[in-house]
Amino acid sequence: MMWRKIAKSKSLLLMFLPCLLYYLIFKYLPMFGIVISFKDYNLYKGIWASEWVGLKYYKMFFNSPDFWILLRNTFLLGINKLIFGFPAPILLALLLNEVKHMVFKRFVQTVSYLPHFISNVVVAGMVVMFLSPSQGFINQMIHSLGFEPIHFMIKPELFRSIYVSSEVWQHIGWEAIIYLAALSSIDPSLYEAADMDGASRWRKLWNVTLPGISTTIIILFILNVGRVLEIGFEKVFLLYNPATYSTADILSTYVYRTGLVSGNFSYAAAIDMFTGIVCFFFIYSTNALSRRLSQTSLW
């Protein structure tokens, strides 16, 4: 019976195969490397010959003066990204759903999608160029108003705003696709019934549109909460500098300096393991809370 189902669905399974191989090779197999966080890993001895040290590197990280600073910076950057980055594609999708002029709608969609396909290196270069105190157009506008140029990139208090703004601009259009797909699945008869009842546009939005995509919103919110501490390393690394370490230095950049630059792979693996455990706790707690309050969850 099982083989008959497999034979019947072989075309779908073949389409799924590249995705399965990707997760096996790049996600599941590397999990074996967790063991080096419990060893004094030596590159020349290898994993098995390296000395077992148990929780040594976990204790070292928890007792480090950098622990609370890194955790605070990572958490605040992730929370800011969640607060401003999560609702943005929902609002864009709702606005695009109200647009009746198809040419204009497609133009806005195309323009908003394009930044997603620009590499983080280029985006970071654009941010630095736009905010340059001498050549950046933002500082030129500030100077034209009679104010002194602002050195944005060396001010720790501005780093989170710069990073989150660039993330929203880069991904808002691409992430809105999911919500647009959810909006297209809403039964048009619900809007017709609302029109017959004399509902305004705002009432239809509140009573028809948002409930229609609420499941999608909740599921994506749970996934985003689980990634609060998994701030993308690449863009932060490209945008920060020693002057902004007090707010910009996060767990992933610290792991890079500790592991790849300093060569302490066991310490870096312990920090990454800690990050994964905290992220699992976040996503599990949010999922359980969502299941209790709204009957919607990932499992």
Residue pairs with C-beta under 8 A, 6 or more apart in sequence:
6 13
33 269
34 269
34 273
35 47
36 47
36 50
36 265
36 266
36 269
37 57
37 58
37 266
37 269
37 270
37 272
37 273
38 52
38 53
38 54
38 55
38 57
38 266
39 47
39 50
39 51
39 52
39 53
39 266
40 50
40 51
40 52
40 53
40 56
40 266
41 47
41 50
41 265
41 266
41 269
42 49
42 50
43 263
43 265
53 266
57 266
57 267
57 269
57 270
58 270
58 273
58 274
60 267
60 270
61 67
61 267
61 270
61 271
61 274
66 254
69 246
69 249
70 249
70 250
70 251
70 254
71 251
73 247
73 248
73 249
73 250
74 229
74 231
74 250
74 251
74 252
75 228
75 229
76 160
76 247
77 160
77 163
77 164
77 231
77 236
77 250
78 227
78 228
78 229
78 230
78 231
79 228
80 160
80 164
81 163
81 164
81 167
81 231
82 224
82 225
82 228
84 164
84 168
85 164
85 167
85 168
85 171
85 172
86 220
86 221
86 224
88 168
88 172
88 175
89 171
89 172
89 173
89 174
89 175
89 176
89 178
89 179
90 176
90 179
90 213
90 217
92 112
92 172
92 173
92 176
93 176
93 179
93 180
93 183
94 179
94 183
94 205
94 209
96 105
96 108
96 109
96 176
96 180
97 180
97 183
97 209
98 201
99 105
99 108
109 173
111 173
112 172
112 173
112 174
112 176
113 173
113 174
113 177
114 173
115 123
115 169
115 170
115 171
115 173
116 170
116 171
116 173
116 174
118 170
120 232
120 234
120 235
120 238
121 234
121 238
123 166
123 170
123 235
124 166
124 235
124 238
124 239
125 238
127 162
127 166
127 239
128 153
128 239
129 135
129 136
130 136
130 137
130 138
131 138
131 139
131 152
131 153
131 162
132 139
133 139
133 149
133 150
133 151
133 152
134 149
138 152
139 149
139 150
139 152
142 148
142 149
142 150
143 149
152 158
152 162
153 162
153 239
153 241
153 243
153 244
154 241
154 243
154 244
155 243
155 244
156 243
156 244
156 245
156 246
156 247
156 248
157 247
159 239
159 240
159 244
159 247
159 248
160 247
162 239
163 235
163 236
163 239
163 248
166 235
166 239
167 235
178 216
178 220
179 213
179 216
179 217
182 212
182 213
182 215
182 216
183 209
183 212
183 213
185 212
186 208
186 209
186 212
186 213
190 208
190 212
191 204
191 208
194 203
194 204
194 207
194 208
195 204
199 207
199 208
210 217
214 294
214 296
215 296
218 290
218 294
218 296
218 297
219 296
219 298
221 286
221 290
222 283
222 286
222 287
222 290
222 297
222 298
223 283
223 298
225 282
225 283
225 286
226 279
226 280
226 282
226 283
226 286
227 279
228 279
228 282
229 251
229 275
229 278
229 279
229 282
230 252
230 275
230 279
231 250
231 251
231 252
232 252
233 252
233 253
233 256
236 248
236 250
236 252
236 253
237 253
237 256
239 248
240 248
240 249
240 253
241 248
251 271
251 272
251 275
252 275
254 271
255 268
255 271
255 272
256 268
258 264
258 267
258 268
258 271
259 265
259 267
259 268
259 269
260 268
283 298
287 297
287 298
287 299
288 297
290 296
290 297
291 297
